[in-house]
Amino acid sequence: MLSRRSLLGTLAAPALAAPTRRPNFLIILSDDHHWQCVGAAGNPHVKTPNIDRLMARGVRFSDAVISTSQCAPSRGILLSGLESYQTGLESNGYTTFRHWKGRTAPEQLRRSGYDTILVGKWHIDVTPRECGFSEAPLWLKPASSNYVNPQLRQGLDGADQEVQGHITDLFTEAAEAALRDRKNPFLLWLSYTAPHTPWSEPERYRKPFEGRNAELAPPAWPKPTPEEAARVAAQRAGAAKAGKKKGGKKGGFPDTGGRGGAVFDWETYYAVIHHLDEGVGRVIAALERTGQWDNTLVVFLGDNGYLCGARGLQGKVYPWDQSIRIPFTVSGGVVKKPGVSDAPAASVDVPATLLDYAGVKPSHRMAGLSLKPVVNGGRFGRQENFSSWNDGRVEALFAGVAVEPYRAVRGGGWKYILWESRKEALYDLRTDPAEARDLSGEASQAPALARMRSALKRRMKETADPAAGWLT
C-alpha cells in the first residue's frame, strides 16, 4: 500500500515529466524591402502598424543583414543555413544547389514530425518537395509576377494557372487557411512578392501617399528637389498610362538591378508595403484566433534590401547598406523578452534558430548561429555579420549588368568591403552612415582595417570560402 507521501509523489510525477510542446514556426518574407521602410525603424511616413506591432512583441534586430542580397540565393541560404558560395545557389543566374545535396531545415523539421507548408514565391529550381515541404497550397515558381490575376500553382505537383485576385491577398488567404485545424507542430513559410516590382495596387492603398513623393523618403534619405519630384510624377504617370494599355495595371520604376537615373517612386512603393502590412496583420490575427500564437515563433524579414535610387542605383545585389540591410524580427508568443537588439544578425542564422527551438540537431555544420540566446536576453556568439556576392557574370542579373563579386563585413560600427579585384573599402558607419568616405587608405585607421580584415579571414576559413585568396 502506498503512503500518502508516495501517492502524492506518484500523482505529481506525470506533471513534472510532461513533455513540452515543440513550437510552431511562421516565416514571413517580404521582397525587395528597404530596411527603413517599416515604422518601427523610425520612418514616420510608411504605414506598417501590423509589422510594427509584431516587432514590438518580439526582438527587432536593428542591424541585421541579408547574407546574399538577391532573391534566389537568399532563399537558398534560408533553406540550407549555408552561405551561397557553399551551396552554389549564388545568384538568380544559378538557381539550384550546384554542389550541395544536404538536408534543408524544412526537411529536417519534416523528418522530426513537423508539417512543412509553403505559401508564396519560390524562385529556385529545386522543387518544394525536394526541399522538404509536405504541402504547398499556393505558390509562385518564378522570380516575380503580375500582382493582379497571377499565374500560380496549387499543390506540390500543381501547374501554372491564372488565379483571380491580387497576389498579396491570395497568399494571405492561403496562409490563413493553412493555419486551421493543425494537429502537428508546423512550419509555415509565407513568402510575399511585395514590394517587388511590377507594382500594382488598388487606389485605397495608394491614396495616403499620393502627391507626397518629395517628403516620403526615410529619415536618412536625401530628399529630392522639387524638379526631381516633378520628373518622378511624370515618369509614374507614363508608367500608369502604359499599364492601362496592357490591362489597367499601375506600376512604378522597373527593377533593373543596375543603374537608374530616376528619383525613386516612394508613393507606389509605400502603397505596396501598406497592402503587405495588412496581409501580415491578417495572418497574425489568424494565428491568434486559432489559439496558436502562444506556442509560435514568428520570423519576419526581407529577402534582401533595396537601393531605391541610392548612388544612382535601383535593385539590390551591391554591398551598400541600402542593399544588404533588412527589416528583421523574431517574435511570437514564444518570445518572452521583447526589445531591440543591435546583435549582428544575418539571414543565414534563421535555419539554426529554427532547429534550436525545435530541439533538432542540425544534419550538417551550418554557417549561421542560433539567435535563441539573444532572444532570451543573452549574448550572441558572433561580433560581425557578413554579406557576399559571388557571381560576376552578366547573366546573374535580369538587367544584364555585371556586379563584381565581393565580401562585406559589418561590426562594431565599422564596415569593410573586399572585391574580387582586391580593391577594398572601410567605412565608419557611426559618423558616415551614407558610406561616403572610404577610410581604407588612411594611416590613422590602420588598426580598424586590420581588425575587419581579420574578421573576414576567420569567416572565410570557417566557411571554406573560395574567395580566401583575395586577402593574400
C-alpha positions as semicolon CSV with decimal commas, in nm:
position;residue;x (nm);y (nm);z (nm)
1;M;0,000;0,000;0,000
2;L;0,133;0,346;-0,097
3;S;0,189;0,602;0,175
4;R;0,027;0,945;0,138
5;R;0,370;1,093;0,054
6;S;0,433;0,822;-0,210
7;L;0,085;0,870;-0,354
8;L;0,135;1,245;-0,385
9;G;0,473;1,187;-0,547
10;T;0,321;0,942;-0,794
11;L;0,043;1,184;-0,886
12;A;0,289;1,471;-0,927
13;A;0,535;1,278;-1,142
14;P;0,341;1,291;-1,470
15;A;0,301;1,667;-1,443
16;L;0,672;1,711;-1,383
17;A;0,763;1,479;-1,667
18;A;0,504;1,611;-1,915
19;P;0,674;1,683;-2,248
20;T;0,697;2,044;-2,358
21;R;0,516;2,117;-2,682
22;R;0,753;2,198;-2,961
23;P;0,694;2,545;-3,104
24;N;0,535;2,618;-3,438
25;F;0,723;2,837;-3,685
26;L;0,586;3,109;-3,911
27;I;0,841;3,258;-4,151
28;I;0,719;3,571;-4,331
29;L;0,935;3,702;-4,615
30;S;0,890;4,036;-4,784
31;D;1,071;4,100;-5,112
32;D;1,299;4,394;-5,204
33;H;1,226;4,561;-4,870
34;H;1,444;4,858;-4,774
35;W;1,540;4,821;-4,406
36;Q;1,399;5,160;-4,305
37;C;1,063;5,111;-4,475
38;V;0,881;4,999;-4,162
39;G;0,756;5,240;-3,900
40;A;0,943;5,058;-3,624
41;A;1,273;5,157;-3,788
42;G;1,190;5,525;-3,741
43;N;1,010;5,601;-4,066
44;P;0,707;5,827;-3,993
45;H;0,573;5,812;-4,349
46;V;0,528;5,443;-4,430
47;K;0,215;5,275;-4,291
48;T;0,307;4,942;-4,125
49;P;0,110;4,923;-3,797
50;N;0,085;4,543;-3,805
51;I;0,454;4,482;-3,875
52;D;0,540;4,744;-3,611
53;R;0,322;4,566;-3,355
54;L;0,479;4,232;-3,445
55;M;0,824;4,383;-3,392
56;A;0,716;4,537;-3,061
57;R;0,605;4,195;-2,938
58;G;0,939;4,036;-3,023
59;V;1,306;4,119;-3,067
60;R;1,379;4,359;-3,354
61;F;1,730;4,321;-3,491
62;S;1,818;4,677;-3,582
63;D;2,146;4,600;-3,757
64;A;2,059;4,281;-3,948
65;V;2,177;4,197;-4,298
66;I;2,083;3,955;-4,572
67;S;2,365;3,711;-4,640
68;T;2,336;3,744;-5,019
69;S;2,121;4,029;-5,146
70;Q;1,925;3,870;-5,429
71;C;1,605;3,668;-5,441
72;A;1,712;3,314;-5,533
73;P;2,035;3,289;-5,330
74;S;1,859;3,449;-5,034
75;R;1,608;3,164;-5,035
76;G;1,883;2,906;-5,071
77;I;2,052;3,044;-4,761
78;L;1,728;3,036;-4,561
79;L;1,673;2,674;-4,665
80;S;2,026;2,545;-4,606
81;G;2,179;2,757;-4,331
82;L;2,486;2,789;-4,555
83;E;2,637;3,079;-4,746
84;S;2,551;3,097;-5,115
85;Y;2,908;3,017;-5,217
86;Q;2,892;2,698;-5,008
87;T;2,592;2,560;-5,196
88;G;2,639;2,703;-5,545
89;L;2,298;2,869;-5,542
90;E;2,478;3,200;-5,587
91;S;2,253;3,426;-5,793
92;N;1,937;3,450;-5,998
93;G;2,155;3,305;-6,275
94;Y;2,231;2,996;-6,065
95;T;1,902;2,891;-5,908
96;T;1,986;2,541;-5,794
97;F;2,215;2,389;-5,531
98;R;2,501;2,309;-5,768
99;H;2,739;2,149;-5,516
100;W;2,535;2,074;-5,206
101;K;2,296;1,783;-5,154
102;G;2,232;1,806;-4,782
103;R;1,904;1,828;-4,592
104;T;1,735;2,163;-4,574
105;A;1,597;2,299;-4,247
106;P;1,236;2,230;-4,362
107;E;1,333;1,871;-4,446
108;Q;1,492;1,823;-4,103
109;L;1,180;1,962;-3,936
110;R;0,956;1,741;-4,151
111;R;1,152;1,431;-4,052
112;S;1,109;1,524;-3,686
113;G;0,727;1,541;-3,713
114;Y;0,651;1,892;-3,838
115;D;0,402;1,981;-4,108
116;T;0,602;2,194;-4,351
117;I;0,391;2,427;-4,563
118;L;0,493;2,662;-4,843
119;V;0,282;2,959;-4,948
120;G;0,413;3,226;-5,185
121;K;0,715;3,292;-5,400
122;W;0,965;3,007;-5,454
123;H;1,210;3,112;-5,730
124;I;1,457;2,823;-5,721
125;D;1,483;2,519;-5,948
126;V;1,488;2,255;-5,675
127;T;1,122;2,172;-5,607
128;P;0,948;2,245;-5,275
129;R;0,901;1,869;-5,227
130;E;1,275;1,808;-5,274
131;C;1,343;2,077;-5,015
132;G;1,126;1,913;-4,750
133;F;0,786;2,076;-4,785
134;S;0,494;1,843;-4,724
135;E;0,231;2,090;-4,851
136;A;0,221;2,382;-5,094
137;P;-0,135;2,519;-5,112
138;L;-0,049;2,817;-5,333
139;W;0,288;2,915;-5,471
140;L;0,470;3,110;-5,739
141;K;0,754;2,932;-5,918
142;P;0,937;3,220;-6,097
143;A;1,103;3,537;-5,970
144;S;0,804;3,770;-5,993
145;S;0,452;3,801;-6,124
146;N;0,177;4,041;-6,214
147;Y;0,007;4,146;-5,893
148;V;-0,340;4,107;-6,043
149;N;-0,466;3,763;-6,159
150;P;-0,123;3,597;-6,133
151;Q;-0,012;3,259;-6,268
152;L;0,023;3,039;-5,956
153;R;0,046;2,670;-5,864
154;Q;-0,184;2,487;-5,624
155;G;-0,034;2,180;-5,459
156;L;0,317;2,041;-5,472
157;D;0,258;1,899;-5,819
158;G;0,039;2,181;-5,948
159;A;0,087;2,354;-6,282
160;D;0,075;2,727;-6,353
161;Q;-0,277;2,861;-6,389
162;E;-0,432;3,205;-6,359
163;V;-0,584;3,273;-6,018
164;Q;-0,827;3,562;-5,988
165;G;-0,736;3,829;-5,734
166;H;-0,446;4,035;-5,603
167;I;-0,136;3,829;-5,527
168;T;-0,087;3,977;-5,178
169;D;-0,445;3,887;-5,082
170;L;-0,422;3,543;-5,242
171;F;-0,112;3,450;-5,042
172;T;-0,264;3,593;-4,725
173;E;-0,583;3,389;-4,768
174;A;-0,385;3,070;-4,839
175;A;-0,179;3,125;-4,523
176;E;-0,491;3,187;-4,314
177;A;-0,643;2,862;-4,442
178;A;-0,320;2,670;-4,375
179;L;-0,332;2,768;-4,008
180;R;-0,668;2,599;-3,948
181;D;-0,705;2,255;-3,789
182;R;-0,335;2,189;-3,730
183;K;-0,269;1,896;-3,501
184;N;0,108;1,863;-3,557
185;P;0,368;2,132;-3,495
186;F;0,419;2,322;-3,819
187;L;0,650;2,539;-4,023
188;L;0,455;2,780;-4,243
189;W;0,687;2,952;-4,491
190;L;0,497;3,254;-4,626
191;S;0,687;3,438;-4,895
192;Y;0,519;3,751;-5,032
193;T;0,624;3,912;-5,360
194;A;0,558;4,259;-5,215
195;P;0,720;4,502;-5,254
196;H;0,897;4,353;-5,561
197;T;0,806;4,503;-5,899
198;P;0,594;4,513;-6,116
199;W;0,382;4,710;-5,870
200;S;0,005;4,729;-5,893
201;E;-0,214;4,845;-5,607
202;P;-0,581;4,945;-5,559
203;E;-0,641;5,314;-5,502
204;R;-0,717;5,274;-5,130
205;Y;-0,356;5,170;-5,063
206;R;-0,214;5,445;-5,284
207;K;-0,431;5,731;-5,160
208;P;-0,243;5,808;-4,832
209;F;0,077;5,876;-5,027
210;E;-0,041;6,042;-5,349
211;G;0,126;6,371;-5,436
212;R;0,375;6,344;-5,148
213;N;0,678;6,184;-5,313
214;A;0,913;6,469;-5,220
215;E;0,851;6,415;-4,847
216;L;0,822;6,037;-4,823
217;A;1,181;5,916;-4,823
218;P;1,304;5,756;-4,498
219;P;1,468;5,992;-4,249
220;A;1,825;5,903;-4,351
221;W;1,749;5,958;-4,719
222;P;1,847;6,274;-4,913
223;K;1,527;6,448;-5,016
224;P;1,473;6,510;-5,390
225;T;1,446;6,863;-5,524
226;P;1,106;6,986;-5,649
227;E;1,234;6,942;-6,005
228;E;1,330;6,581;-5,938
229;A;0,994;6,514;-5,774
230;A;0,816;6,654;-6,079
231;R;1,019;6,424;-6,302
232;V;0,915;6,127;-6,089
233;A;0,549;6,224;-6,119
234;A;0,581;6,241;-6,496
235;Q;0,753;5,902;-6,512
236;R;0,492;5,746;-6,286
237;A;0,210;5,887;-6,497
238;G;0,375;5,742;-6,807
239;A;0,407;5,402;-6,642
240;A;0,042;5,408;-6,537
241;K;-0,068;5,508;-6,887
242;A;0,135;5,228;-7,041
243;G;-0,011;4,985;-6,786
244;K;-0,367;5,078;-6,875
245;K;-0,297;4,986;-7,236
246;K;-0,196;4,641;-7,112
247;G;-0,496;4,584;-6,890
248;G;-0,522;4,858;-6,631
249;K;-0,213;4,775;-6,422
250;K;-0,034;5,050;-6,235
251;G;0,339;5,023;-6,183
252;G;0,647;5,206;-6,064
253;F;1,002;5,202;-6,192
254;P;1,140;4,873;-6,326
255;D;1,359;4,656;-6,105
256;T;1,671;4,686;-6,316
257;G;1,918;4,566;-6,057
258;G;2,158;4,819;-6,210
259;R;2,190;5,190;-6,264
260;G;1,883;5,408;-6,273
261;G;1,876;5,784;-6,300
262;A;1,521;5,828;-6,176
263;V;1,434;5,958;-5,832
264;F;1,259;5,677;-5,654
265;D;0,879;5,635;-5,659
266;W;0,818;5,623;-5,284
267;E;0,442;5,674;-5,330
268;T;0,387;5,345;-5,512
269;Y;0,649;5,156;-5,309
270;Y;0,479;5,258;-4,982
271;A;0,138;5,164;-5,121
272;V;0,263;4,810;-5,190
273;I;0,413;4,787;-4,840
274;H;0,088;4,921;-4,689
275;H;-0,101;4,632;-4,854
276;L;0,167;4,385;-4,742
277;D;0,130;4,508;-4,385
278;E;-0,244;4,446;-4,395
279;G;-0,176;4,087;-4,506
280;V;0,073;4,033;-4,224
281;G;-0,185;4,161;-3,976
282;R;-0,447;3,918;-4,108
283;V;-0,212;3,620;-4,080
284;I;-0,109;3,711;-3,723
285;A;-0,478;3,755;-3,634
286;A;-0,546;3,405;-3,773
287;L;-0,263;3,269;-3,560
288;E;-0,420;3,426;-3,252
289;R;-0,775;3,325;-3,348
290;T;-0,673;2,959;-3,378
291;G;-0,503;2,969;-3,037
292;Q;-0,154;2,913;-3,176
293;W;0,017;3,246;-3,106
294;D;0,144;3,148;-2,761
295;N;0,335;2,850;-2,899
296;T;0,462;3,000;-3,225
297;L;0,790;3,163;-3,318
298;V;0,733;3,423;-3,591
299;V;1,028;3,536;-3,803
300;F;0,973;3,835;-4,030
301;L;1,248;3,952;-4,264
302;G;1,316;4,097;-4,605
303;D;1,466;3,863;-4,863
304;N;1,704;4,147;-4,950
305;G;1,720;4,521;-4,913
306;Y;1,651;4,769;-5,191
307;L;1,864;5,055;-5,321
308;C;1,568;5,277;-5,412
309;G;1,791;5,504;-5,623
310;A;2,077;5,535;-5,374
311;R;2,406;5,605;-5,555
312;G;2,203;5,624;-5,875
313;L;2,121;5,253;-5,845
314;Q;1,798;5,058;-5,848
315;G;1,753;4,698;-5,732
316;K;1,988;4,524;-5,488
317;V;2,299;4,295;-5,502
318;Y;2,550;4,576;-5,436
319;P;2,737;4,587;-5,100
320;W;2,591;4,919;-4,982
321;D;2,374;4,917;-4,671
322;Q;2,055;5,006;-4,858
323;S;2,100;4,678;-5,047
324;I;2,211;4,440;-4,770
325;R;2,035;4,570;-4,456
326;I;1,686;4,432;-4,397
327;P;1,389;4,459;-4,162
328;F;1,420;4,157;-3,931
329;T;1,236;4,048;-3,618
330;V;1,190;3,729;-3,416
331;S;0,851;3,748;-3,248
332;G;0,555;3,535;-3,141
333;G;0,429;3,408;-2,809
334;V;0,747;3,203;-2,762
335;V;0,943;3,528;-2,716
336;K;0,929;3,635;-2,353
337;K;1,165;3,936;-2,356
338;P;1,067;4,182;-2,631
339;G;1,308;4,458;-2,720
340;V;1,553;4,592;-2,977
341;S;1,888;4,424;-3,031
342;D;2,191;4,550;-3,221
343;A;2,336;4,198;-3,235
344;P;2,490;4,137;-3,580
345;A;2,219;3,901;-3,701
346;A;2,203;3,776;-4,059
347;S;1,960;3,571;-4,264
348;V;2,195;3,273;-4,254
349;D;2,114;3,248;-3,881
350;V;1,745;3,167;-3,936
351;P;1,774;2,789;-4,004
352;A;1,997;2,733;-3,699
353;T;1,747;2,929;-3,490
354;L;1,452;2,715;-3,602
355;L;1,631;2,387;-3,538
356;D;1,748;2,509;-3,198
357;Y;1,394;2,595;-3,088
358;A;1,265;2,264;-3,227
359;G;1,531;2,064;-3,045
360;V;1,658;1,917;-3,373
361;K;2,030;1,858;-3,412
362;P;2,143;2,003;-3,748
363;S;2,234;1,742;-4,008
364;H;2,537;1,946;-4,118
365;R;2,758;2,222;-3,987
366;M;2,573;2,544;-4,052
367;A;2,730;2,878;-4,136
368;G;2,476;3,060;-3,918
369;L;2,425;3,068;-3,543
370;S;2,106;3,035;-3,341
371;L;1,954;3,364;-3,233
372;K;1,779;3,196;-2,940
373;P;2,034;3,321;-2,682
374;V;1,979;3,681;-2,793
375;V;1,601;3,639;-2,795
376;N;1,626;3,510;-2,436
377;G;1,824;3,816;-2,329
378;G;2,174;3,668;-2,359
379;R;2,477;3,729;-2,577
380;F;2,525;3,639;-2,942
381;G;2,811;3,413;-3,042
382;R;2,945;3,640;-3,317
383;Q;3,067;4,001;-3,331
384;E;3,015;4,067;-3,703
385;N;2,770;3,987;-3,978
386;F;2,864;3,914;-4,336
387;S;2,719;3,957;-4,682
388;S;2,861;3,817;-5,005
389;W;2,819;3,825;-5,380
390;N;2,991;3,557;-5,585
391;D;2,861;3,575;-5,943
392;G;3,027;3,834;-6,163
393;R;2,853;3,723;-6,482
394;V;2,614;3,946;-6,674
395;E;2,362;3,659;-6,658
396;A;2,343;3,692;-6,280
397;L;2,111;3,995;-6,302
398;F;1,795;4,043;-6,502
399;A;1,918;4,388;-6,608
400;G;2,212;4,242;-6,796
401;V;2,479;4,422;-6,594
402;A;2,768;4,261;-6,411
403;V;2,839;4,328;-6,043
404;E;3,189;4,248;-5,923
405;P;3,198;3,973;-5,657
406;Y;3,266;4,099;-5,306
407;R;3,261;4,019;-4,935
408;A;3,121;4,271;-4,685
409;V;3,177;4,264;-4,309
410;R;2,991;4,482;-4,057
411;G;3,061;4,501;-3,685
412;G;3,141;4,741;-3,403
413;G;3,025;5,037;-3,608
414;W;3,263;4,957;-3,895
415;K;3,211;4,817;-4,241
416;Y;3,475;4,659;-4,462
417;I;3,428;4,559;-4,827
418;L;3,669;4,345;-5,027
419;W;3,615;4,298;-5,400
420;E;3,746;4,021;-5,622
421;S;3,991;4,270;-5,778
422;R;4,144;4,307;-5,426
423;K;4,014;4,661;-5,405
424;E;3,891;4,734;-5,054
425;A;3,694;4,998;-4,864
426;L;3,645;5,083;-4,497
427;Y;3,364;5,296;-4,353
428;D;3,290;5,427;-4,005
429;L;2,913;5,379;-4,001
430;R;2,876;5,573;-3,676
431;T;2,988;5,900;-3,837
432;D;2,930;5,813;-4,203
433;P;2,614;5,600;-4,240
434;A;2,592;5,700;-4,608
435;E;2,926;5,526;-4,675
436;A;3,058;5,836;-4,848
437;R;3,417;5,839;-4,719
438;D;3,645;5,540;-4,772
439;L;3,897;5,528;-4,485
440;S;4,094;5,223;-4,601
441;G;4,389;5,436;-4,717
442;E;4,417;5,649;-4,401
443;A;4,705;5,554;-4,172
444;S;4,510;5,653;-3,861
445;Q;4,250;5,383;-3,939
446;A;4,501;5,102;-3,993
447;P;4,401;4,922;-3,667
448;A;4,034;4,918;-3,767
449;L;4,123;4,797;-4,116
450;A;4,336;4,516;-3,975
451;R;4,060;4,416;-3,733
452;M;3,797;4,393;-4,005
453;R;4,030;4,206;-4,239
454;S;4,099;3,959;-3,959
455;A;3,726;3,906;-3,903
456;L;3,675;3,834;-4,273
457;K;3,972;3,597;-4,278
458;R;3,824;3,398;-3,988
459;R;3,489;3,379;-4,162
460;M;3,647;3,263;-4,485
461;K;3,825;2,984;-4,300
462;E;3,508;2,878;-4,112
463;T;3,304;2,855;-4,431
464;A;3,573;2,730;-4,672
465;D;3,516;3,043;-4,878
466;P;3,667;3,008;-5,229
467;A;3,742;3,381;-5,216
468;A;4,001;3,337;-4,941
469;G;4,276;3,412;-5,193
470;W;4,151;3,768;-5,233
471;L;4,313;3,854;-4,899
472;T;4,660;3,733;-4,990
